[in-house]
């Protein structure tokens, strides 16, 4: 399970700003890892970054359904995010990968902002015949709020658990978890190994400003349910994919800057 973070794929300081050069490098490395056998079966989840968070915040979509004035902005937000989905899909296809794009909003239902159910029969089926399912953060149906933000972190965590993935990699624009925000502090130190219970004491790059999924808080809530999976042997890591080679070295078990997450 590979989560390509919105902070990796987009410049969150600029609305609708795709880092195409970074995306191309990441897709090439993912394809190389598949061809070399470092990855057997793969599911890719992507964040929405600057394609989703600005309008979600501007129109208060994160609060759920308030009135019909939100609906056209919601529709337009979906269209903008679809531009990012298309770019990710096309880039992976250009590297020779047979990807199958799924919209999370079509298969997930949440309750009070937390995804409760996902119909994964089709995802499993296409994965089994050798395709690479691609999903992303989305606005999803919410049984109490009308709709709510279904973050890519939530989606990745649920897929990891339900599909019994052996490895979950969060790829961001920084090397892992730090003891303070490395984007604002020169003295920030990478934490090489943390537990789910201690993650709340450290900071992942960036704050919650401009992030409709809750930044670090959202990530922690998404990962909390994976403690049993870590106990059964799931490997979970946070790395940077801003430059090539890091995912490859991680999967080979070679030294590379990253954070490993344990129960």
C-alpha positions as CSV (number, residue, x, y, z in Angstrom):
1,X,0.0,0.0,0.0
2,X,1.6,3.2,-1.2
3,X,0.1,6.6,-0.1
4,X,1.4,9.4,-2.2
5,X,0.8,12.4,-0.1
6,X,-0.7,15.7,-1.2
7,X,2.3,17.5,0.1
8,X,4.5,15.4,-2.2
9,X,2.4,15.7,-5.3
10,X,1.3,19.4,-5.0
11,X,2.6,22.7,-3.7
12,X,0.1,23.3,-0.9
13,X,0.9,27.0,-0.8
14,X,-0.4,27.4,-4.4
15,X,-4.0,26.3,-5.2
16,X,-4.1,23.7,-8.0
17,X,-0.4,23.4,-8.3
18,X,0.9,20.0,-9.4
19,X,4.5,19.0,-9.0
20,X,4.7,17.2,-12.3
21,X,8.4,16.6,-12.1
22,X,8.0,14.9,-8.7
23,X,5.1,12.9,-9.9
24,X,7.0,11.6,-12.9
25,X,10.0,10.6,-10.7
26,X,7.7,8.8,-8.2
27,X,5.8,6.9,-10.9
28,X,9.0,5.8,-12.6
29,X,10.4,4.4,-9.3
30,X,7.1,2.7,-8.4
31,X,7.1,1.0,-11.8
32,X,10.7,0.0,-11.4
33,X,10.0,-1.6,-8.0
34,X,7.2,-3.6,-9.5
35,X,9.2,-4.8,-12.5
36,X,12.1,-5.8,-10.2
37,X,9.9,-7.8,-7.9
38,X,10.3,-5.6,-4.9
39,X,6.6,-5.1,-5.0
40,X,4.3,-8.1,-5.8
41,X,0.8,-6.5,-5.7
42,X,0.2,-2.7,-5.3
43,X,-2.5,-0.4,-4.4
44,X,-1.8,3.4,-4.7
45,X,-3.7,6.0,-2.7
46,X,-3.0,9.7,-3.3
47,X,-3.7,12.8,-1.3
48,X,-5.4,15.7,-2.9
49,X,-3.2,18.5,-1.6
50,X,-3.8,21.9,-3.2
51,X,-6.4,20.5,-5.5
52,X,-8.8,19.7,-2.7
53,X,-8.0,21.5,0.5
54,X,-8.5,25.1,-0.6
55,X,-12.0,24.8,-1.9
56,X,-13.0,22.4,0.9
57,X,-12.0,25.1,3.4
58,X,-13.3,28.0,1.4
59,X,-16.8,26.6,1.2
60,X,-16.7,25.0,4.6
61,X,-17.4,21.5,3.0
62,X,-15.5,20.0,6.0
63,X,-18.4,20.9,8.2
64,X,-20.7,18.6,6.2
65,X,-24.0,19.6,4.5
66,X,-25.3,22.9,5.7
67,X,-27.4,24.1,2.7
68,X,-27.8,23.7,-1.0
69,X,-25.4,26.6,-1.7
70,X,-22.5,24.1,-1.0
71,X,-23.5,21.7,-3.7
72,X,-22.2,23.4,-6.8
73,X,-18.9,24.2,-5.0
74,X,-18.7,20.6,-4.0
75,X,-19.3,19.5,-7.6
76,X,-16.6,21.8,-8.8
77,X,-14.2,20.7,-6.1
78,X,-14.7,17.1,-7.3
79,X,-13.9,18.2,-10.9
80,X,-10.7,19.9,-9.8
81,X,-9.6,16.9,-7.8
82,X,-10.4,14.7,-10.9
83,X,-7.7,16.7,-12.7
84,X,-5.2,15.5,-10.2
85,X,-6.5,11.9,-10.3
86,X,-6.2,11.9,-14.1
87,X,-2.6,13.2,-13.9
88,X,-1.6,10.4,-11.4
89,X,-3.3,7.8,-13.5
90,X,-1.8,8.9,-16.8
91,X,1.7,9.1,-15.3
92,X,1.5,5.6,-14.0
93,X,0.2,4.4,-17.3
94,X,3.0,6.1,-19.1
95,X,5.3,3.9,-17.0
96,X,3.6,0.8,-18.3
97,X,1.3,0.1,-15.3
98,X,-2.2,-1.1,-15.8
99,X,-4.0,1.0,-13.3
100,X,-7.7,1.1,-12.4
101,X,-9.0,4.4,-11.0
102,X,-11.6,4.1,-8.3
103,X,-13.5,7.1,-6.8
104,X,-13.6,6.7,-3.0
105,X,-17.0,8.6,-3.0
106,X,-18.5,5.7,-5.0
107,X,-17.6,2.9,-2.6
108,X,-17.3,4.5,0.9
109,X,-19.8,5.8,3.5
110,X,-18.8,7.7,6.6
111,X,-20.3,8.6,9.9
112,X,-19.4,11.8,11.7
113,X,-16.3,12.2,9.5
114,X,-15.0,8.7,9.8
115,X,-15.3,6.2,7.0
116,X,-17.4,3.2,8.3
117,X,-17.8,1.0,5.2
118,X,-16.0,0.5,1.9
119,X,-17.2,-1.9,-0.8
120,X,-13.9,-3.4,-1.9
121,X,-15.1,-6.4,-4.0
122,X,-14.2,-4.7,-7.2
123,X,-10.9,-3.4,-5.8
124,X,-9.9,-6.9,-4.7
125,X,-11.0,-8.4,-8.1
126,X,-8.9,-6.0,-10.2
127,X,-5.9,-6.4,-7.8
128,X,-6.1,-10.2,-8.1
129,X,-5.9,-10.2,-11.9
130,X,-2.8,-8.0,-11.8
131,X,-4.0,-4.4,-12.1
132,X,-3.0,-1.5,-9.8
133,X,-6.0,0.0,-8.1
134,X,-5.7,3.8,-7.6
135,X,-7.8,5.6,-5.0
136,X,-7.6,9.0,-3.4
137,X,-8.9,11.3,-0.7
138,X,-12.5,12.4,-1.5
139,X,-15.7,13.9,-0.2
140,X,-17.8,10.9,0.8
141,X,-21.4,10.3,1.8
142,X,-21.8,10.7,5.5
143,X,-24.9,9.2,7.2
144,X,-25.1,12.0,9.8
145,X,-23.3,15.0,8.2
146,X,-24.6,14.5,4.7
147,X,-21.1,14.4,3.4
148,X,-17.6,14.7,4.9
149,X,-13.9,14.6,4.1
150,X,-12.6,11.1,3.5
151,X,-8.9,11.6,3.8
152,X,-6.4,9.7,1.8
153,X,-4.8,8.6,5.1
154,X,-8.2,7.0,6.2
155,X,-8.5,5.3,2.9
156,X,-5.0,3.9,3.0
157,X,-5.5,2.6,6.5
158,X,-8.8,0.9,5.7
159,X,-7.4,-0.7,2.6
160,X,-4.3,-1.9,4.4
161,X,-6.4,-3.6,7.0
162,X,-9.1,-5.0,4.7
163,X,-6.7,-6.2,2.0
164,X,-4.1,-7.5,4.5
165,X,-1.2,-5.6,3.0
166,X,2.2,-6.5,4.2
167,X,3.6,-3.0,3.9
168,X,2.2,0.5,4.1
169,X,4.4,3.4,2.9
170,X,3.5,7.0,3.3
171,X,5.5,9.1,0.8
172,X,5.7,12.8,1.6
173,X,7.9,15.7,0.9
174,X,10.0,15.1,4.1
175,X,11.9,12.1,5.3
176,X,9.5,11.1,8.1
177,X,8.4,12.2,11.5
178,X,10.3,15.0,13.3
179,X,10.4,16.2,16.8
180,X,9.2,19.6,15.5
181,X,8.2,21.0,12.1
182,X,11.3,20.8,9.8
183,X,9.8,23.4,7.5
184,X,10.0,26.0,10.2
185,X,12.7,24.8,12.5
186,X,16.4,24.3,11.5
187,X,16.9,22.2,14.6
188,X,14.1,19.7,13.8
189,X,15.4,16.1,14.2
190,X,14.2,13.1,12.4
191,X,12.7,10.4,14.6
192,X,13.8,7.1,13.2
193,X,11.4,4.8,15.1
194,X,8.2,5.7,16.9
195,X,5.2,3.9,18.3
196,X,1.6,4.7,17.6
197,X,1.1,5.7,21.2
198,X,4.0,8.2,21.1
199,X,3.3,9.7,17.7
200,X,1.2,12.4,19.3
201,X,4.4,13.8,20.9
202,X,6.0,14.6,17.6
203,X,5.1,16.6,14.5
204,X,4.9,15.6,10.9
205,X,6.0,18.3,8.4
206,X,3.5,21.1,8.2
207,X,0.7,22.1,10.4
208,X,-3.1,22.0,10.0
209,X,-3.3,25.4,8.2
210,X,-4.8,24.8,4.8
211,X,-5.3,21.1,5.4
212,X,-8.9,20.0,5.5
213,X,-8.0,16.4,6.6
214,X,-6.5,17.6,9.8
215,X,-2.8,17.3,9.0
216,X,-1.0,15.2,11.7
217,X,-4.1,14.8,13.8
218,X,-5.9,13.3,10.8
219,X,-3.0,11.0,10.1
220,X,-2.9,9.8,13.8
221,X,-6.6,9.1,13.9
222,X,-6.3,7.1,10.6
223,X,-3.4,5.0,11.9
224,X,-4.7,4.3,15.3
225,X,-6.7,1.3,14.1
226,X,-3.7,-0.3,12.6
227,X,-2.0,-1.4,15.8
228,X,-3.3,-5.0,15.5
229,X,-1.9,-5.1,11.9
230,X,1.5,-3.9,13.1
231,X,1.4,-6.7,15.7
232,X,0.8,-9.3,13.0
233,X,3.8,-8.1,11.0
234,X,2.7,-5.1,8.9
235,X,5.6,-2.8,8.2
236,X,4.7,0.9,8.2
237,X,7.1,3.7,7.1
238,X,7.1,7.3,6.3
239,X,9.6,8.5,3.7
240,X,10.3,11.3,1.2
241,X,10.0,10.6,-2.5
242,X,11.1,14.0,-3.6
243,X,14.1,12.4,-5.2
244,X,14.5,8.9,-6.7
245,X,15.8,5.8,-5.0
246,X,14.5,6.1,-1.5
247,X,11.5,3.8,-1.9
248,X,13.8,1.3,-3.7
249,X,16.3,1.3,-0.8
250,X,13.5,1.1,1.8
251,X,12.0,-2.0,0.1
252,X,15.5,-3.6,-0.3
253,X,16.1,-3.1,3.4
254,X,19.0,-0.7,2.7
255,X,19.8,2.3,4.8
256,X,17.6,5.3,4.0
257,X,16.3,8.2,6.0
258,X,12.8,7.4,7.1
259,X,10.5,6.8,10.1
260,X,9.4,3.3,11.0
261,X,6.1,3.0,12.9
262,X,5.5,0.3,15.4
263,X,2.6,-0.6,17.7
